[in-house]
Amino acid sequence: MEWDSSTHLLAAAVDHLAVANWMTATINSGEDADPLDYPEAVPRPAFAEAAPRDDADDAAASDSPVQLPTPSQLSQFFS
């Protein structure tokens, strides 16, 4: 099943809202709280058939140059 542009835009909006909610919850959680899991994107048709990620994929992803901000960095940014 292929998606039209409206469906792709709707999935992108859902993804962005999930990240915004994650940021808000992360900022408002205590410094001693466990970090919240980053939200997963809505599966797209091109990626729906891809194999699920395993621990080896998670290790490779942690070596990526993109680093998520810590709760204290987010708090400092928004203050």
Secondary structure as UniProt FT lines:
FT   HELIX           5..28
FT   TURN            31..32
FT   TURN            45..49
FT   HELIX           55..62
FT   HELIX           71..78
//
